[in-house]
Amino acid sequence: MSRTFDILSKVGDEPAFRQEIRDWLAATVPADWRRRWQAVRESELKAIVVDWLEERRKVGLATPHWPREWGGPGIPFAYQIIVYEEFARADAPELDMFTISLFHTPATLFEHGTQAQKDRYLGGITQGADIWCQGFSEPGAGSDLASLRTSARAESGHYVVNGQKIWSSAAMHADYCLLLARTDPNGPRKHDGISYFIMDMKTPGIEVRPIRQITGEAEFAEIFLDDVKIPAENLIGAEGDGWNIAQSTLSTERGLLIFGAVERLARSFELDGKEAKDGWMRDVQLRREYAAFHAELQSLRLMIRKLLIELEANPDKASPTLPTYIKLIWGPFLQRYTEFLLRAEGIDALKWQPSIPGTGHSSRLRMNDFLKSYGWTIAGGSNEIMRNIVSERILGLPRG
């Protein structure tokens, strides 16, 4: 007879809560999930990810970071951290396909959406399997997002949208899109005149083209918009206030998302050392390099935990600079460590294999992880832009 798990009832007793999650993961996560997920793509992959979301929903962990007013369990922040720690420790699959749905969409709608928008769209996440994507970046407007040129012209009862978006994660699977478009091309600043919309991805005039990456996979897509009509009630916030609203959307990338990624890498890092004890760990120089990486990784984990402590104490007063420093350190660290593993393990590590969805940057497929690591110095604002922010806004240096 299978055991019934009641994880949320253990809130208030951290050791019991942690053990209940650990037991549930041991009983629920298939031992061969990596092999199964690696073998499927497109609709089959979507189906298997939705099944995993449903398993999490049964025990209240589909949206562990959502407060009660969002329809979530409302567990304290310290317990949310435990959830991410235990998922990383158990090597449980990530819900990459639902990242925008679970983080960016609720953060945007609950702060800026109308009640009608919340009622209509959030139920598809909390009780269903609606996938959302993000239509922000454009060719020529990536790190410099305020330069976007996609236009939205107001007509009677709707907006007519034309333009192109790029690097939209999971757009080929998405039901809805969080879209930025320019409603006023004559604003005094390029940040002005940008508005924020909910776009139904089944609307006529939308074409989605997957982007084939260097790994051979297609996790991102281009979105082409040709006279797409968006109902006026799908405008989020006031017309022209899209830039400010987008900051709420992007702020969700601080904290738990990066915490989960780094904790997963820490688990892989430990396994790398153990598995190499009779191999490259016998080489004194490689062992020294591994030890240096260990020190860097621990310092990065401490920085993230400092950020989480600040967020728990007061989300509105957490350090505005620490996330920038973390991103500047994390991306190059990934690149250097994955390159080190290629060098240490030799020719066998150069073998290409299909990627494993749900593993982030810790698939332990050496070539795949190395190639994917370069995305972190581009996504979410390139490291060059991040350094400019540090120079101008933190150090107060003059513009060049």
N, C-alpha and C positions, 0 to 999 in steps of 0.2 A: 504494500500500500504506500503510495507516494505521500510525502510529508507536505503539510500546508504551511506556508511561510507568511508571517505577519510582521514585515520589516518595520512599518511605520509605527506599530505599537511599542517598539523599543526606543522611540525617541524619548530622551530623558535619562537614558542609560547608555553612554557611548560604547563601552565594551560589548554590551549585549547587542546593540544596533550593528556594530561592526561584524560581530560573529554571525548574526542572522543574515546579513548581506553575503558574507563569505560562504555560508552554508548554501544559500540560495544559488549563488553563482556556481558552486561546485556541482549542484544538482541540475542546473539548467543549461549552462554553456556546453555545447557539444565539444568533445575532445578534438574532433576533426573539422571544426568550423572553418579554419583557415583554408584547408583543402577544398571544402565545398564552396566557399565564397570565391575562391580563386578560379573555379571552373565555370562560373556563370557570369553573364553580362546582360545589359538591357533589361527587358521586362522580367526575366528570371531573377536577376539581381535585385530589382525593386521588390519583387515578391518576397524574397528571403530576408531583406532588410525590414520590410513591414512586419513579417512574422516575429523578428527579434524585438521590434518596437512593441508589439502586442504582448510578448512575454514580460517585458519591463512594465508595461501598463498594468498587468495583473497584480503586481506587488507595489504599485504606486511610484515606480521609478522611471516612468516615461518622461516626466518633466520634474525631476527632483529639485531643480533650482527655481521653480515657479512658486510665488506666494499664493496664499489661498484665494485672494481676490482675482488672480489670473486663472483660477481653476486648478491650481497645483496643490501639492501636499503641505506647503508652507513650513517645511522643516528648517530649523536654524542653520545658519551658514556653516557652522562647524560640522554639522552632519552632512551637508552637501559635500564638503571636502572629503569626508570619510567615503562617501559614495564613489567619488572619482578615484581616490586612493585604492579602493578595493577592486574597482573595475580594471584599473591598470595592473594591479597585482595578479588578478586572475586572467589577464590577457583576454578580456571580454571584447566583443566587436564594438567599434564605434558606430555612431549613427551619422556618418558624414553626409549622407543624402538629405538628412533632416536638420542640418545645422542652422540654416536660415529660418526654418519653420519653428525650431525650438528656442532659438535665442533672439535673432534680429526682429522677427515679425512681432512677437508679443511685446518686446521692449518698445517698439515703435508705436503699436496700436494702443497700448495701455497708457502711454504718456501723451499721445497726440491724436489718437483716433476718436471718432464719434462712437456713441454707444451702439448705434446701428452697425457700424463697421466691426466692433468687437463681437457683437452678438452673431453676426453673419459669418465671420471668418475664423474666429478662434476655436469654435467647436470642432471644426474640421481638423484641428491639430490635437486638441485634448481627447476627443473621442474617435477621431478618424485617422486618416493617413495622408492628408493633404501635404504636398511638397511645394515649398516656396523657393524661388530663386531671387537674385538681386540684380537689378539692372542699373548699375552705377557707372562702371568704367566704360570708356569708349576709346577707339583708336585716336590717340592724341590727347586723351583726357583720362589718364590712369592715376598716377600719383598727383597730378594737377587736376583733380576731379572737377574743380570749379570752372574749367574750360569746356565742359561738356556742351555739345551742340544739338543733341536731340531736342526737337521742338514739340510743344503741345499748344495747339491753337484752339481757343475757346469758341465753341459754337453753341447753338441752342440745346442745352441739356447734356452736352458732352464735350470732350476735348478730342481733337484729331492729332495723333502723334506720328511723327516721322523721324527716323534716325536709325542709329545702329549702336548696340551694346556689345561688349566683349568680355571674355574671362568670367562668364556667369556660371558658377558652380551648379551642376545638376540641372541646368535649364532644360535639357532634353527630357527630363522626367517631370518637370514642374507643372503644377496646376495654376499657380499664381506667381506674380512677380512684384517685388518692391521696386518701383521705377522712379528715377529722377529725370525730369525733362524741363526744358527752359520755356516758361510761359511768357517771359518779357525779355526780349533780346536787347533792350535799351537801358538796363539797369546801370547805375553809376559805377558799381563794382561787378566783377564777373561772378561773385558769390550771390549777387542779387538776381531776382527774376527766375530762380530755380524752384520748381514745385515738385511735390511728392505724391505719387499715385499708387493705387492698387490696380494691377493689370491682370485680367483673366487671360491665361496663356492660350485659351481656345478661341480667342477673338480673331475674326478674319483680318488678314494683313500681317500676321506674325509668322516669321520663318525662323526656325532654330537650326543652326548648323554646328554640329559637334566639332571641336578643335582637337586634332590629333597631336598629342604631345610627344616629346622625345622618348618617353618610355613606351610608346605605342598605344597608350590608353587615351581615352577621351573623357576626362572628368569635367571639362569646361565646354562652353559653347558660345557662339556668336548669336545675337538676336537681332534680326532685321525687322524694322517697323515701317510699314507702308500704309499710310492713311488709317491707322488703327484707332478705332473709336473707343474711348474710355468714358463711362458715365461720370457726370459731374459729382455724383455722390461718392465716387471712389477717390476723390482728392483728399489727402490726409492733411489736416491742419489748414492754414490759410494759404491762398495762392501767393507764391513768391517766398514762402518760408521753408522751402525744401532743404536748404543748406543747413539751417539750424536743426531741423528734425533729423537729418541724416547723422548728426553728431550723436543723437540718442541711439540710433541704429548701430553705429560703429563702436560705441562705448561698450557694447555687450561683448566685444572681442577681448576686453581686459579681464584678467582674473581666471575664471574656471576653465575657459577653453585652452589657454596656454598652459595652465596647471596640469590638465589632463594629458596634453601632448608631452610635456616634460617628464611627468611621472611614468608614462609608458616607455619613454626612452631610457629612463633610469632602470627600469626593469630589464630592458634589452641589454643595456650596458653591463649589468651584473651577469647576465647569461653569457654575453660575449667573453668576459673574462674567465668564467668557469669552463666554457667549452674549449678555450684556447690553452688550458693549463699544460697540455702535452704537445702544444703546437707553438704558435708564435710567442706565447708568454715566456718561453725559454730563452728568447732573444732579449738580452739586457736592454738594448736601446728601445725596442718596441715596448718592453715592460715599463720603461721610464715614461715613454710617451703616453701610454695608457694611464699611468698614475697621474700625469699632468692633466689629462682630460677628466679624470675623476674629480680632481680638485675644482676644475672649472664648472663641471656639472653640479657639484654640491653648492658652489657659490650661487649659481643660477637658481637652483631650487630654493635656496634661502631668500633670494631677492623676491621670488614669486610668493613665498609664504609671508614675507613682510607685506607685500601688496594685499594678500588675502586678509591678513590681520587688520590692515587699514580699512579695507572694504567692509569687513564685518563690523568694525567699530562705528564707522560712519561712511557709507558709500559716497556721499556728496563731498567729503573732505579727504578722500584718498589721494595719494600723491598723483599729480597730473604728469609728472616726469618719469616715474618709475616704469610705467609700461613702455615708454620710448626706449629707455635703457635696456629693458629686458629684450625687446625686439632686436635691438642693435647687437646684442650678445648672442641671442638664440640662433639666428639665421647663420652667421659665420661659424658658430660652433658646430651646427649640424653639418655644414659643408666640410669642415676640417676633420670631424670625427668619421664621417662616412668615407671620406677619401683615405683616412688612416686604415680603416678596415679593408678597403680594396687592396691597399699596399701590403698590409700585414698578412692577409689570407692568400694573396697571389692569384694565379691564373684561374683557380676554381671560382673565385669571387666575381669574375668578369662575366660569368654566364648570365644571359638574359632569360628571365622567366616572366610569365604574365603576372601583373601586380595582384596583390591581395586586398580587395576593398575592405574597409573597416579597420585598417591597421595604421592609418596615418603615415607618419615617418618612421615607424618602427616595424616594418614588415619583415625585417631581417633578410630581405633579398638585397644583397649588397649593392649591385649596380642600380637597381630601382631606387633604393633609398638615397644613393649618392646623386642621381639625376634629379630626383624630386626635391632635394635639399635646397636647390637654387631658387625654388619658388618663394621661400621664406624671406629672401632679401628683396623681393619685388612686391609680393602681395601685402595689402594693407598699408601701402605707402612704402616706396623703395627706401633702402637704407640711406641712399644719398639724400632723399627728402628728410628722413629722420635726423640725419646729422645737421641739416640746415635748421631744423626745429630746435635741436639742442643748442646750436650756436646762437640763434637769434632770440629765442624765447626763454631759454634757461640761462645761458651765459651772458646774454645781453650784448653780443658782438654786433658790429654794424654790418649791414648788407654789403656784399661785394659789388 
